[in-house]
Amino acid sequence: MGADIPRTQTAAVVSTLGGSVEFKDDYPVPVPGRNEVLAKVLYTGVCQSDLHTKSGTAASASGTPITNIKLPHVGGHEGVGRIVALGPDITHNAGLRIGGLVGIRFASRICRCCEFCLAGTEQYCVASTNHLHHEDGCFQEYIALDADYLTLLPDDVDPVVIGPVLCAGVTAYKAVLNTNVKPGSWVVVVGAGGGLGHLAVQYARAQGALVIGVDTGPGRREFVRGLGAHEFIDFATEDPVQRVHELTGLGAHAVVVTAGSARAFANACDMLRVGGCLSCVGIPPGRPCLETPISTIVIKGLRITGNLVGSLKECMEAVDLTRRGIVKPVVEVRPFRDLPRVYEEMERGDIAGRVVLQVGSE
């Protein structure tokens, strides 16, 4: 590696599940191996799943706690950096260059040959690894990345705001697409003021939908309406089901639940009209269930879809909508060492939009 790349760096490390975040200034800088690049991290968003993994409450598809998390653990998967070194034997070097912008996403490596990779749904790859559980993420100054699965970003994107698009953004984008909404459709976004929700509002608006935001807290009504939502429902003072039917007549065409709360999902299907779609995004801890009778799902012909981030292609589509100014992530830039405080604020639900940490400088 170049002489200007240090051997050690500052990283936000969690040594035990449920443990506190410690900033270590002597964490080793990874040496890029075969077919890897080294990137200097500039900015990173903070995702709710980072908090769940740190606290040990992250759950698998079966609802059981995820225990095979790399320890010590360095979180972060909404990062933007610049390539500073190339490892040996780069297989595909098209577009690779020192100084190029690169995204650090949830998925870190894929097999490229399973049924899901071949179908362009590689987020479900049977042999994948990710920056949340298996590999160190971007809560560090330098990161090694698989050169064959890089998220190469256009030079004209704003690195300050693009990080949240790489996880929250593509997830919200995919969640809206999966509902098959059309211009004029009514779409309810539950958790509309959060990091995922405020992007889902905008991606739904970009599809021509009439958006109803559901959330609570000081300033949330003005914030969500400012994103382009047609209406806002404060669930602390109003009955969302009743109010949605008052506004839409027959019910919403789609409900996108971005909040990681069991309460947010409990009666979401009751907001839907015949043929409506519930799009599930937020993951509450434990194994909470929808409180919707099967008869209701059958009689109303409802669809229920889950959304695990998105493919690299879908990620770049979401990035392009931000690059062109159609979707504008609302971010608050904070110092890297504010991460523990950000986690506390996330647990209290005090954050509107997304917090972005400045890890390094250009």
C-alpha positions in Angstrom: 0.0 0.0 0.0 1.0 3.6 -0.4 3.2 5.4 2.1 0.3 7.7 2.9 -2.0 4.9 4.1 -1.5 4.3 7.8 -1.2 0.9 9.4 -3.7 1.7 12.2 -7.0 3.7 12.2 -9.9 4.8 14.4 -12.8 2.3 14.5 -16.1 2.1 16.5 -15.8 -1.4 18.0 -18.4 -3.5 19.8 -16.5 -6.3 21.6 -19.5 -8.3 23.0 -23.1 -8.5 21.9 -25.0 -5.9 23.9 -21.8 -4.2 24.8 -21.0 -0.5 24.4 -19.3 1.1 21.5 -15.6 1.8 22.1 -13.5 4.0 19.8 -10.2 2.3 19.2 -7.4 4.3 17.6 -5.1 1.4 17.0 -7.5 -0.8 15.0 -5.6 -2.3 12.0 -6.1 -0.9 8.6 -7.0 -3.9 6.3 -4.6 -4.8 3.6 -6.5 -5.4 0.4 -6.2 -9.0 -0.7 -6.6 -10.7 -4.0 -9.4 -9.0 -6.0 -10.1 -6.4 -3.3 -9.8 -2.6 -3.1 -9.1 -0.4 -0.1 -11.4 2.6 0.4 -11.1 5.6 2.7 -14.5 6.1 4.3 -15.8 9.7 4.2 -19.4 9.5 5.4 -21.7 6.9 6.7 -25.4 6.8 7.6 -26.5 5.1 10.8 -29.2 2.4 10.3 -31.6 1.0 12.8 -30.2 -2.5 12.1 -26.8 -1.4 13.3 -28.4 -0.6 16.6 -30.2 -4.0 16.8 -27.0 -5.9 16.0 -25.0 -3.9 18.6 -27.6 -4.6 21.2 -27.9 -8.3 20.3 -31.6 -8.0 19.5 -31.1 -8.7 15.7 -33.3 -11.6 14.7 -33.0 -14.2 11.9 -35.8 -15.2 9.5 -37.1 -17.6 12.1 -37.2 -15.0 14.8 -34.3 -16.4 16.8 -31.4 -14.1 17.8 -28.5 -13.9 15.4 -25.5 -15.1 17.2 -22.9 -15.7 14.4 -21.9 -12.0 14.4 -18.2 -11.3 13.9 -16.7 -10.1 17.2 -15.2 -7.7 17.7 -17.8 -6.1 15.5 -17.5 -2.9 13.4 -20.9 -1.9 12.1 -22.0 0.5 9.3 -23.3 -0.3 5.9 -24.4 3.1 4.5 -21.0 4.4 3.7 -19.3 6.4 0.9 -15.6 6.4 0.4 -12.8 6.9 -2.2 -10.7 4.1 -3.5 -7.1 4.5 -2.2 -5.5 1.2 -3.1 -6.0 -1.8 -5.4 -5.1 -5.3 -4.3 -3.5 -7.9 -6.5 -5.2 -9.8 -9.3 -8.2 -7.6 -9.9 -10.5 -9.7 -12.1 -12.6 -6.9 -13.5 -11.1 -3.5 -13.5 -13.6 -1.6 -15.7 -14.3 1.7 -14.0 -11.9 1.1 -11.1 -9.5 3.9 -10.4 -7.7 5.4 -7.4 -9.9 8.3 -6.2 -13.1 6.9 -7.5 -16.2 7.2 -5.3 -17.5 3.9 -4.0 -20.5 2.9 -1.8 -20.3 0.5 1.2 -23.6 -1.4 1.2 -25.3 -4.0 3.4 -24.1 -6.9 1.1 -20.4 -7.4 1.0 -19.9 -10.6 -1.1 -22.0 -12.9 -3.2 -21.3 -16.2 -4.9 -22.5 -15.0 -8.4 -23.7 -18.5 -9.4 -26.7 -19.5 -7.2 -30.3 -19.3 -8.4 -30.8 -15.9 -6.8 -27.6 -14.3 -8.1 -28.4 -15.5 -11.6 -31.9 -14.0 -11.3 -30.6 -10.6 -10.3 -31.9 -10.9 -6.8 -28.5 -11.4 -5.2 -29.5 -9.9 -1.9 -30.9 -13.4 -1.2 -27.6 -15.2 -2.2 -27.3 -18.5 -0.3 -23.6 -17.9 0.3 -23.6 -14.1 0.8 -21.8 -12.2 3.5 -22.7 -8.7 4.7 -21.2 -5.7 6.6 -23.8 -6.1 9.4 -22.9 -9.5 10.7 -19.9 -11.1 8.9 -17.5 -8.4 7.9 -16.3 -5.1 9.4 -18.4 -2.2 8.0 -17.8 1.5 7.5 -17.7 2.7 11.2 -13.9 2.8 10.5 -11.6 5.0 8.5 -10.6 2.4 5.9 -12.4 -0.7 4.6 -11.5 -3.5 2.2 -14.1 -4.3 -0.4 -14.7 -7.1 -3.0 -13.7 -5.6 -6.3 -16.2 -7.8 -8.2 -19.2 -6.5 -6.3 -18.4 -2.8 -5.9 -21.0 -0.1 -5.8 -19.2 2.4 -8.1 -20.8 5.8 -7.7 -21.0 8.6 -10.3 -18.4 11.4 -9.6 -21.2 14.0 -9.4 -23.1 12.5 -6.5 -23.0 14.3 -3.2 -21.1 11.9 -0.8 -22.8 13.6 2.2 -26.3 12.5 1.3 -25.8 9.4 -0.8 -24.9 7.0 2.0 -28.4 6.5 3.3 -29.6 5.7 -0.2 -27.4 2.6 -0.2 -29.6 0.9 2.5 -32.6 2.9 3.6 -33.1 4.4 0.2 -32.9 1.2 -1.9 -35.1 -0.6 0.6 -37.7 2.1 0.5 -37.5 2.2 -3.3 -37.9 -1.5 -3.5 -40.8 -1.5 -1.0 -42.7 1.0 -3.1 -42.0 -0.8 -6.4 -43.3 -4.1 -4.9 -46.7 -2.6 -4.3 -47.2 -1.9 -8.0 -48.6 1.6 -7.3 -49.7 3.7 -10.1 -50.1 7.5 -10.4 -53.0 8.6 -8.2 -52.8 5.5 -5.9 -53.1 6.1 -2.2 -50.0 4.9 -0.3 -49.7 5.0 3.5 -46.2 5.2 4.9 -46.1 4.1 8.6 -43.0 5.6 10.3 -42.9 8.4 7.7 -40.6 10.7 9.6 -37.8 8.2 10.1 -34.7 7.3 8.1 -36.5 4.8 5.9 -39.9 6.4 6.1 -39.0 9.8 4.8 -37.4 8.2 1.8 -40.4 5.9 1.2 -42.6 9.0 1.1 -40.4 10.5 -1.6 -40.1 7.4 -3.7 -43.9 6.9 -3.6 -44.3 10.5 -4.7 -41.9 9.9 -7.5 -44.2 7.1 -8.7 -47.1 9.6 -8.7 -48.8 8.3 -5.6 -50.9 10.3 -3.1 -49.0 9.7 0.2 -50.4 9.6 3.7 -47.7 9.7 6.3 -48.2 8.1 9.8 -46.0 9.0 12.7 -45.9 11.0 15.9 -43.7 13.5 17.7 -42.8 17.2 17.8 -42.5 18.7 14.3 -43.2 15.4 12.5 -46.4 16.7 10.8 -44.6 19.7 9.2 -41.5 17.5 8.4 -43.6 14.8 6.6 -45.8 17.3 4.8 -42.7 19.1 3.7 -41.6 15.9 1.9 -44.6 16.0 -0.3 -47.1 13.9 1.7 -50.7 14.6 0.9 -51.8 14.1 4.5 -50.4 13.3 7.9 -51.9 11.2 10.7 -50.5 11.4 14.2 -51.1 7.9 15.6 -50.9 9.2 19.2 -54.0 11.4 18.8 -55.9 9.8 15.8 -57.0 6.3 14.8 -55.0 5.7 11.6 -57.3 3.0 10.3 -60.4 5.2 10.6 -58.6 8.3 9.3 -57.2 6.5 6.2 -60.7 5.3 5.3 -62.1 8.8 5.7 -59.4 10.2 3.4 -59.5 7.4 0.7 -63.0 6.1 0.8 -62.3 2.5 0.0 -58.9 2.3 1.8 -55.3 2.6 0.7 -53.9 0.8 -2.4 -50.8 0.1 -0.4 -49.3 0.4 3.1 -45.6 0.5 3.5 -44.5 -0.1 7.1 -41.0 1.2 7.7 -41.1 1.3 11.5 -39.4 -1.5 13.4 -42.3 -1.7 15.9 -44.8 -4.5 16.3 -47.5 -1.9 17.0 -46.9 -0.4 13.6 -47.7 -3.7 11.8 -50.6 -4.8 14.1 -53.5 -3.3 12.1 -51.8 -2.2 8.9 -53.9 -4.5 6.7 -57.1 -2.8 8.0 -56.0 0.3 6.2 -56.1 -1.5 2.8 -58.8 -1.6 0.2 -59.8 -4.8 -1.8 -56.7 -5.9 -3.7 -54.4 -3.7 -1.6 -50.7 -4.6 -0.7 -48.9 -4.5 2.6 -45.2 -3.9 2.1 -43.2 -4.9 5.1 -39.9 -3.2 5.7 -39.1 -2.5 9.4 -38.1 -5.6 11.5 -39.4 -5.5 15.1 -37.3 -7.6 17.6 -38.6 -11.0 18.5 -41.4 -12.7 16.6 -44.4 -10.4 16.4 -47.2 -11.3 14.1 -49.8 -9.4 12.0 -53.1 -9.2 13.8 -55.1 -9.8 10.6 -57.5 -12.7 10.2 -56.7 -15.0 7.3 -60.3 -14.6 6.2 -59.7 -10.9 5.7 -56.7 -11.5 3.6 -58.6 -14.0 1.5 -61.9 -12.1 1.1 -60.2 -8.8 0.3 -57.6 -10.4 -2.0 -54.7 -8.7 -0.1 -51.0 -9.1 -1.0 -48.2 -9.1 1.6 -44.6 -8.6 0.5 -41.3 -8.4 2.3 -38.4 -6.2 1.3 -34.8 -7.1 2.1 -32.8 -4.1 0.7 -32.4 -4.6 -3.1 -30.1 -5.7 -5.8 -27.1 -3.7 -7.0 -29.1 -2.7 -10.1 -32.0 -1.4 -7.9 -29.5 0.4 -5.7 -28.1 2.3 -8.6 -31.7 3.2 -9.7 -32.4 4.6 -6.3 -29.0 6.5 -6.4 -29.9 8.0 -9.7 -33.2 9.4 -8.4 -31.2 11.2 -5.7 -28.5 12.3 -8.1 -31.2 13.9 -10.3 -32.8 15.7 -7.3 -36.1 13.8 -7.4 -35.5 12.2 -4.0 -33.7 14.3 -1.4 -32.5 12.5 1.8 -32.8 14.7 4.8 -29.6 14.3 6.8 -27.9 15.7 9.8 -24.1 15.5 9.6 -22.5 14.7 13.0 -18.9 13.8 14.1 -17.9 10.2 13.9 -17.6 10.0 17.7 -21.2 10.9 18.2 -22.2 7.3 17.3 -23.1 6.2 20.9 -25.3 9.3 21.3 -27.0 8.7 17.9 -27.8 5.2 19.1 -29.5 6.6 22.2 -31.5 9.1 20.2 -32.6 6.3 17.8 -33.8 4.2 20.7 -35.9 7.1 21.9 -37.3 7.8 18.4 -35.9 11.4 18.4 -34.3 11.4 14.9 -36.2 12.8 11.9 -34.6 11.8 8.6 -31.1 10.2 8.8 -28.0 11.0 10.8 -24.8 10.9 8.7 -21.4 10.6 10.5 -18.4 12.3 9.0 -15.7 9.6 9.3 -12.9 11.1 7.2 -12.1 14.1 5.0 -11.3 14.5 1.3 
